[in-house]
Amino acid sequence: MGFIEDILEPIPIPRVARVSQVFDRPIIEDLEATFLDTIENRGVLDAVKPGMEIAVAVGSRGISNQPLFVKLLVGMLKKRGGKPFLVPSMGSHGGATGDGQRKML
């Protein structure tokens, strides 16, 4: 037996099964209109008052069309008189430096 087998020998290994999951992937014909309508109808921006400084946290992965959504959100915040600014929210992406993350944003 090798080292790994030796240290694992007293540990019971549970039975495992392969599992897969399929998520629906609906196609949204008009992303911009759907996004704007959703934000408006859910009251997301109701608390925004003129002159408020508002951080918009932007990650580095996982959202399709993210630049469009960020642009639309920032536009909506400005329209309500807010002063939005972007905050990187991405951990080690961009080399985990402010400059690297700014470049990714």
C-alpha positions, -999 to 999 in steps of 0.1 A, spaced: 0 0 0 11 36 -7 11 65 17 -24 78 6 -39 43 10 -23 40 44 -37 73 58 -72 66 43 -74 30 54 -92 37 87 -116 62 71 -148 47 57 -155 61 22 -193 66 16 -209 54 -15 -212 81 -42 -234 86 -73 -229 107 -103 -256 135 -104 -262 160 -131 -287 189 -133 -300 207 -163 -311 243 -159 -336 260 -182 -319 286 -204 -347 309 -216 -339 332 -244 -348 368 -237 -354 387 -270 -350 422 -257 -325 422 -228 -324 459 -224 -362 463 -221 -366 433 -199 -338 445 -175 -352 480 -173 -387 468 -168 -377 443 -141 -357 469 -121 -386 494 -124 -414 470 -115 -396 455 -84 -389 489 -68 -352 483 -67 -344 520 -71 -372 534 -49 -347 543 -21 -324 563 -45 -325 600 -37 -308 628 -57 -272 633 -46 -268 598 -31 -235 581 -38 -242 545 -47 -216 517 -50 -223 493 -79 -204 460 -71 -192 444 -103 -178 409 -104 -156 393 -131 -176 362 -141 -209 344 -142 -232 369 -158 -238 370 -195 -241 405 -209 -228 420 -177 -213 452 -193 -248 460 -207 -265 454 -174 -239 476 -155 -243 504 -181 -281 502 -178 -281 502 -140 -257 531 -138 -279 550 -163 -310 544 -142 -292 555 -110 -280 587 -127 -315 593 -141 -328 593 -105 -301 617 -94 -278 592 -79 -240 593 -82 -230 557 -89 -194 544 -88 -181 510 -96 -165 488 -70 -146 457 -81 -160 426 -65 -139 398 -79 -114 384 -55 -82 374 -72 -91 383 -108 -71 410 -124 -41 397 -104 -59 407 -72 -47 442 -76 -67 474 -79 -51 482 -113 -58 447 -126 -94 448 -115 -99 482 -129 -87 469 -163 -112 440 -161 -140 464 -153 
